[in-house]
Amino acid sequence: MSRPVCSSCGEPAVEVEPSTWTPAWGKRPSWSHEDGEPLCPEMGPDGYQPCGVEYV
């Protein structure tokens, strides 16, 4: 069975909004690391944004 992980660091990810987020960062993502921190940042078309989830 596959499990979701942060596509940048490979740590487990959960489908729960991050516990720390600021409106200036944009829309609150629906995924976070298990400890409640946002997924690792990556450069997108509008600046940094949380990376995606992949299943391993």
Secondary structure, 3 states (H helix, E strand, C coil): CCCEEECCCCCEEECCCCCCCCHHHCCCCCCEECCCCECCEEEECCEEEECCEEEC
